[in-house]
Amino acid sequence: MTDTQDSPAVTDEAAAETVPQPKREGRAVTVVLGIGALAALVGVLVSLYALTGMADGLDETGVMTLALSLFSPIIIAIFAGAVGGVVASRVKGPRRALAAAGFAVVGLATAGAAYALFSVDAAIALALGLVLLGSAVVGGLFSLPRHRLPVVAGLIGTLLLLALMFLRGVLETSQQSLFSDPLDEYGALGTIAPFAAGLACGFAAFLYLRSAKAGTRLYGFLFAGAIPGAIWLVSTIIAQVGVETVLAIGVDEVAVLDEAYLTLTFQWQYNGAMTVLFAGALCSVLAYGMLLPRPAKTA
């Protein structure tokens, strides 16, 4: 009597072969994200050192300047961690393990570079390095979902958000003399800029997913459009913890005006992050419903 049934191993292997694998992003997109993340990391660390670096260490003014400038390296470290996970997971092998290795390497490299730049003040350098390491690891969690394309679309939107933040900073610097009160500038740009940026990021995510033609469903578009705002929100939370840590190490007592400025800054950051998250998700979903062709109805 012969056994005509397939063995469990053969059955499982055949079933695994029939499961459709998520479509991968093109190599050109990966290269653009990788170069963008690397350039942003190098630029923000060099700028941070040029702004606060002192040969004999950081005095209280330097520590306060570092604390006020901490948001930029944190959001870029989160973005770079996510990109590192996406890039590493393109290698053949267990995808999530490779992604974890990728964002861990990015985090360690970023932390090491930050520590080396500020090593003249070991306590501050260690705190900064640990904050950036944690930021990269948190960012790397965005690269772990099985379906890659919504994540990649969201990172494209985040790269656009970082570019818009940079341009906004340039605009504030060049137009500062046009405002009689710094709070006028804060209100004029702070109200409109996040919503417009969110719309732009959500639409960029939608355009990428549409061009990829991977059959992404509504929730994928929603997730992709929300990623830039989510990264901004997580960055603000980490920055608040990092600022308090740095100030506790390097400043004996924070001035009342500095406390008020920090409170105002974080309030704007939280409001901006939530606005970008909402606007990005809304724009991506509306574009999905209005711009994608509907399947033809069968008789």
BELVEN-V947770 format. One record per residue. N is the residue number from 1. SS is DSSP state (H for helix, E for strand, L for the rest). PSI is psi in degrees with one decimal (none if undefined). D_CENTER is the distance of its C-alpha to the mean C-alpha in Angstrom with 1 decimal. Layout:
BEGIN
<<N	SS	PSI	D_CENTER> <N	SS	PSI	D_CENTER>>
END
This chain:
BEGIN
<<1	L	125.5	62.5> <2	L	151.4	59.2> <3	L	111.5	55.7> <4	L	-4.0	54.3> <5	L	144.6	50.9> <6	L	146.5	47.8> <7	L	155.3	46.5> <8	H	-36.8	43.4> <9	H	-43.4	41.5> <10	H	-40.8	42.4> <11	H	-45.6	41.5> <12	H	-40.0	38.1> <13	H	-41.3	37.4> <14	H	-39.1	38.6> <15	H	-39.3	36.4> <16	H	-34.6	33.3> <17	H	-27.8	34.2> <18	H	-13.6	34.5> <19	L	122.4	31.0> <20	L	131.8	28.9> <21	L	142.6	25.9> <22	L	140.8	22.5> <23	L	142.8	22.3> <24	L	155.1	20.1> <25	L	160.1	18.2> <26	L	157.1	20.1> <27	H	-34.3	20.0> <28	H	-39.5	19.5> <29	H	-41.9	16.1> <30	H	-41.7	15.1> <31	H	-43.4	16.6> <32	H	-45.7	14.8> <33	H	-42.4	11.3> <34	H	-45.5	12.8> <35	H	-41.1	14.5> <36	H	-43.7	11.7> <37	H	-43.8	9.5> <38	H	-46.1	12.9> <39	H	-40.6	14.1> <40	H	-41.8	11.3> <41	H	-49.6	11.7> <42	H	-44.8	15.4> <43	H	-43.3	15.6> <44	H	-35.5	13.9> <45	H	-41.7	16.0> <46	H	-41.5	19.1> <47	H	-40.3	18.7> <48	H	-39.5	18.3> <49	H	-42.0	21.4> <50	H	-31.5	23.3> <51	H	-35.6	22.8> <52	H	-13.1	23.8> <53	L	132.8	25.5> <54	L	141.2	29.1> <55	L	-35.6	31.6> <56	L	15.6	33.1> <57	L	179.3	30.1> <58	L	124.4	28.3> <59	L	-175.1	30.5> <60	H	-32.7	29.6> <61	H	-42.2	28.6> <62	H	-39.7	26.3> <63	H	-41.9	24.7> <64	H	-40.2	24.3> <65	H	-42.1	22.7> <66	H	-44.2	20.2> <67	H	-42.3	19.4> <68	H	-20.7	19.0> <69	L	10.1	16.6> <70	H	-22.7	14.5> <71	H	-42.9	11.6> <72	H	-51.0	10.5> <73	H	-27.8	10.5> <74	H	-48.6	8.7> <75	H	-33.6	5.5> <76	H	-36.7	6.1> <77	H	-38.7	7.3> <78	H	-45.7	4.6> <79	H	-44.7	3.2> <80	H	-36.5	7.0> <81	H	-43.5	7.9> <82	H	-43.2	6.9> <83	H	-40.8	8.6> <84	H	-40.4	11.3> <85	H	-41.8	12.1> <86	H	-44.7	12.5> <87	H	-45.7	14.6> <88	H	-32.5	16.7> <89	L	-4.4	17.5> <90	L	-19.8	19.3> <91	L	145.0	22.1> <92	L	133.2	25.0> <93	L	-173.4	25.2> <94	L	114.3	23.8> <95	H	-47.6	20.3> <96	H	-35.4	18.7> <97	H	-41.9	20.4> <98	H	-40.1	19.3> <99	H	-43.4	15.6> <100	H	-40.6	16.0> <101	H	-38.3	17.8> <102	H	-49.5	15.2> <103	H	-22.8	12.4> <104	H	-41.4	15.2> <105	H	-43.3	16.4> <106	H	-44.2	13.2> <107	H	-44.1	13.2> <108	H	-40.4	16.9> <109	H	-42.2	16.9> <110	H	-44.7	14.5> <111	H	-41.6	16.5> <112	H	-41.9	19.7> <113	H	-42.5	19.0> <114	H	-41.5	18.3> <115	H	-40.5	21.4> <116	H	-40.0	23.5> <117	H	-35.9	22.7> <118	L	21.8	23.6> <119	L	-15.8	26.2> <120	L	-24.7	29.0> <121	L	92.6	27.9> <122	H	-40.8	27.3> <123	H	-45.6	26.4> <124	H	-42.2	23.7> <125	H	-41.4	22.4> <126	H	-44.0	22.3> <127	H	-44.1	20.5> <128	H	-43.5	17.8> <129	H	-42.4	17.6> <130	H	-38.0	17.4> <131	H	-43.3	14.7> <132	H	-34.8	12.4> <133	H	-47.3	13.7> <134	H	-37.2	12.9> <135	H	-43.9	9.3> <136	H	-37.9	9.0> <137	H	-43.5	11.2> <138	H	-43.4	9.5> <139	H	-35.5	6.3> <140	H	-23.1	9.2> <141	H	-25.4	10.7> <142	H	-18.6	8.8> <143	H	0.0	10.8> <144	L	-22.3	14.1> <145	L	148.9	15.4> <146	L	-42.9	18.5> <147	L	115.8	18.0> <148	H	-38.0	15.6> <149	H	-41.8	15.8> <150	H	-35.6	14.1> <151	H	-47.1	11.0> <152	H	-41.5	11.4> <153	H	-41.9	12.1> <154	H	-35.5	9.0> <155	H	-33.2	7.0> <156	H	-43.8	9.8> <157	H	-37.7	9.4> <158	H	-39.2	5.9> <159	H	-40.5	7.8> <160	H	-40.4	10.5> <161	H	-42.8	9.0> <162	H	-40.4	8.4> <163	H	-39.9	12.0> <164	H	-36.5	13.3> <165	H	-40.9	12.4> <166	H	-44.9	14.1> <167	H	-36.1	17.0> <168	H	-40.4	17.3> <169	H	-40.8	17.8> <170	H	-42.0	20.3> <171	H	-41.6	22.0> <172	H	-40.6	22.4> <173	H	-42.8	23.9> <174	H	-25.6	26.3> <175	L	8.8	27.4> <176	H	-35.0	27.9> <177	H	-13.5	31.6> <178	H	-10.9	31.9> <179	L	134.0	31.2> <180	L	-23.8	33.8> <181	L	130.2	31.6> <182	H	-30.1	28.0> <183	H	-25.1	27.5> <184	H	-43.5	28.5> <185	H	-42.7	25.7> <186	H	-45.9	23.3> <187	H	-40.6	24.7> <188	H	-44.8	25.1> <189	H	-30.4	21.5> <190	H	-23.7	19.9> <191	H	-44.0	21.5> <192	H	-37.5	21.1> <193	H	-47.6	17.9> <194	H	-39.6	15.3> <195	H	-44.3	17.4> <196	H	-40.2	17.9> <197	H	-40.2	14.3> <198	H	-42.9	13.6> <199	H	-43.9	16.6> <200	H	-42.9	15.6> <201	H	-42.7	12.2> <202	H	-40.0	14.2> <203	H	-36.2	17.0> <204	H	-41.9	15.1> <205	H	-42.3	13.8> <206	H	-45.4	17.5> <207	H	-40.1	19.0> <208	H	-45.8	17.3> <209	H	-37.4	18.4> <210	H	-42.0	21.8> <211	H	-26.6	22.3> <212	H	-25.3	21.5> <213	L	50.7	24.4> <214	L	5.9	23.4> <215	L	30.3	24.9> <216	L	136.3	21.7> <217	L	-179.3	22.9> <218	H	-43.3	22.0> <219	H	-31.3	19.8> <220	H	-41.6	17.7> <221	H	-40.3	17.3> <222	H	-45.4	16.6> <223	H	-45.1	13.8> <224	H	-43.9	12.2> <225	H	-26.6	12.7> <226	H	-16.3	11.3> <227	H	-47.1	7.9> <228	H	-45.4	6.4> <229	H	-36.8	8.6> <230	H	-41.1	8.0> <231	H	-41.2	4.5> <232	H	-43.1	6.6> <233	H	-46.2	9.5> <234	H	-38.0	8.6> <235	H	-40.0	7.7> <236	H	-40.8	11.1> <237	H	-47.0	12.9> <238	H	-39.2	12.2> <239	H	-38.2	13.0> <240	H	-42.1	16.2> <241	H	-43.6	17.2> <242	H	-40.8	16.6> <243	H	-44.9	18.5> <244	H	-37.0	21.4> <245	H	-47.5	21.6> <246	H	-43.0	21.9> <247	H	-36.5	24.3> <248	H	-30.7	26.4> <249	H	-43.2	26.8> <250	H	-7.2	27.6> <251	L	129.8	29.1> <252	L	-44.7	32.2> <253	L	128.0	32.0> <254	L	131.3	29.4> <255	L	154.4	31.2> <256	H	-41.8	31.4> <257	H	-37.8	30.0> <258	H	-39.1	26.9> <259	H	-43.3	26.5> <260	H	-40.1	26.8> <261	H	-41.5	24.3> <262	H	-41.7	21.7> <263	H	-44.6	22.5> <264	H	-40.6	22.3> <265	H	-47.4	19.0> <266	H	-33.5	17.3> <267	H	-43.7	19.2> <268	H	-38.5	17.8> <269	H	-44.6	14.2> <270	H	-45.3	14.8> <271	H	-43.2	16.8> <272	H	-41.9	14.3> <273	H	-45.5	11.5> <274	H	-35.9	14.3> <275	H	-44.9	15.6> <276	H	-39.9	12.6> <277	H	-47.2	12.3> <278	H	-48.3	16.0> <279	H	-39.4	16.5> <280	H	-46.1	14.0> <281	H	-42.2	15.5> <282	H	-45.2	19.0> <283	H	-43.0	18.9> <284	H	-40.8	17.8> <285	H	-42.6	20.5> <286	H	-40.8	23.1> <287	H	-37.7	22.6> <288	H	-43.9	23.1> <289	H	-29.0	26.3> <290	H	-28.7	27.7> <291	H	-21.2	26.9> <292	L	137.2	27.1> <293	L	138.6	30.7> <294	L	145.7	32.4> <295	L	143.7	34.3> <296	L	137.8	38.0> <297	L	136.6	40.2> <298	L	145.3	42.8> <299	L	none	46.4>>
END
